[in-house]
Every structure is written in structure tokens, then in C-alpha cells.
Amino acid sequence: MRIAVIGAGAVGGLLAALAARAGHEVLVTARGEHADAIAAAGLHVDGGWGAWVAPVELVRSIPHEKVDLLVLATKAHDSAEALAPWAAHDGTPVLVLQNGLGGEQAVRDALPHSPVAIGLALFAVSLTGPGRITVTGPNGLTLGGDPAAVAVAEPLLRSALPGGGSPGGTAELVLAPDIRGAQFTKLLVNQVNALPAITGLSVQQTVAEPALRDVLARGMVETVAVGDAARVAWGRIGGVDAEAVARIRTGGTAAADELARLLSAGMGDVPNPASMLQSIRRGRTTEVDQINGAVVALGASLGVATPVNAALVALVHEVERTGAHLTPAGVAEHVAGARRAAGR
């Protein structure tokens, strides 16, 4: 299969490298020193799924030749700009592999004749240097969306994921009958993302801090309330399913605290910086508006208060602007103030 990965950063780069290792022809787009390193020496991968160098082809200009699958793996807020040069490939199936919401609609706007699949990656991966990727959490992926796009993406993923994406393996591929429900469960899981960007701590360190874990739990409770108001059919993402959501619905912050601890334990001992902190460290804009901001926007439209998520959005943008991280106590104080102001 001939695929093009638009945005070969951490997640996109890993998929590109896995596909190349499986024998597929892989084109990638990237920026800056990362692009130069890929062009010179390929993608270097190490960590949970072994070490290898993937001979992917860096795209300097958009190819005219047929591509079997486009993989959109940029940050969600970069989708429209990244897709614009690929207009001649309208009709080619697209796999959106991003955190947060918005990428699917960006594809439908830019490539209206392309069927769209959604991939929700559970593997944790870090861009450790130009052209270098480390797998810190060798987990699987959930797939759903337009059947025509899933029909192309599924065999690619099964050939590329270690173990063929088989059930019970470290890289299980799960087909979601309702990808929107799975996306909202991923939004719930992604509540672990903003606090590392704000504090500079790993996910595991964040969850170990009682004050931060309380903020995280309250953000999770808000996310469940918004999803319920939107009548989401919560799907399974890894070990998080509708039953886990139900426990938060009835048990509130205590149940969310328990889920946060389980998520952290599942990440193992290797510090997981989460994608937003990786963006902060590289001086890039995070996807906080497409994750926590999506919860805030939908909550506002449905009359559900989300002061914790709104505070997290504001704090991440402040760190983006200043580069200065906050202490756990500072975060807790700011969020408590936001809750008081909202009467929560």
C-alpha cells in the first residue's frame, strides 16, 4: 500500500515507521530540523516495540501519483492548513489520527469526496529529537468512521501494529461501531493531558500530586456531564468503557480519582510527558482548544458548567505565552478561584 502521513511527529511518525517496517511505501510531511533529519537518515524508533530505522520518503512537493490512504496526524488546529495542498487527492480515503475534535470536519471541508476514518491512538510516544521517536506506552488503537475509509485503514493497521492488532496483545486494534462515543471517552482520558503542560510534570507525577489529581478528577466529572448532556453513547478506549463512565456519573470525583490512578499505573514507570507538554517544550501551540476547549464549547451550548476545563484552557495558553510552568499549589488555587467565580 502507498500511504502519505501528513504530520509525521510523534504519533504520525510512529505509524509511518510501523507501516514502513511492514513493507508499505510511506510518504511523510514534517517541519524544520525533524524534516531534515528524516530526509537525511529516515525515522529512528526505539522503546516498547523495538528499535529500527524506517526508510520513509519526505515529501517536499505534493505528489501527483495515486496514494491509497492519507493519514492526517497533525495537531487538530493545524488540519485545514495541512490539508490544503492535498486538494488534488480529493476522493482518497483519509485516516484522522489526532487528539481532540475537529480533524474530521476539516477533512470533509478540504476533501469533500474523501471518506474519513477516525483512529484513536492509545500508544504513548515521544519525539525525543529530530528524526527520533521513543515508544513509552506500547498500546493499541481504536478505529471507526466511514466504512469505505475503514476498509482501507484496517488492513494497513493490522499489518503495521505489532501482533497484527490481535485481541489481548499490546497493540490491539478495536473497531468501534460508534466512533463518536469512543472519541468522547478519549476526551475523558485526555483530561490527563493539560496539567503536565501547565506544570512541566509527567502524567505520573501529576497524578501523584493530590492537589493536581483533584483538579484532574473534577475535569473528568465535567467531561462526563457534557457527554451525557450531548447524549453520547460512551465507547471503550483501552480499559475505559461505559461502566467506568457510569462510575464517575454516580461516584463523582472519588470515582474519577480512582480512574486517574488507574490510567497513571497503566503507563508504567517511564515518565509520560503527554502531547501538550511535548508541544510546550518545542515552542508549539498545543491542542488544548480541541480537547478541554471542546468540552467547554459543547458544555456552553448545552447549559453545562465547565469551570475547571475553562481554567485549564486559560492556564495552558498562559504557559504557551510565557513558557513559565505553575506549581501544583498555584494550579489548585487558580482552579478553585475559577470554580468559586462560577458558583461551583
Secondary structure, DSSP 4 states (H G I P E B T S, - for coil): -EEEEE--SHHHHHHHHHHHHTT-EEEEE--HHHHHHHHHH-EEEEETT--EEE--EE-SS---S--SEEEE-S-GGGHHHHHGGGGGGTTS-EEEE-SSSSHHHHHHHH-TTS-EEEEEE--EEEEEETTEEEEEE---EEEEE-HHHHHHHHHHHHHHSGGGG-TTSTT-EEE-S-HHHHHHHHHHHGGGTHHHHHH---HHHHHHSHHHHHHHHHHHHHHHHHHHHTT-----BTTB-HHHHHHHHHHHHHHHHHHHHHHHHHT-SS---HHHHHHHHTT---SGGGTHHHHHHHHHHHT---HHHHHHHHHHHHHHHH-PPPPHHHHHHHHHHHHHHTT-
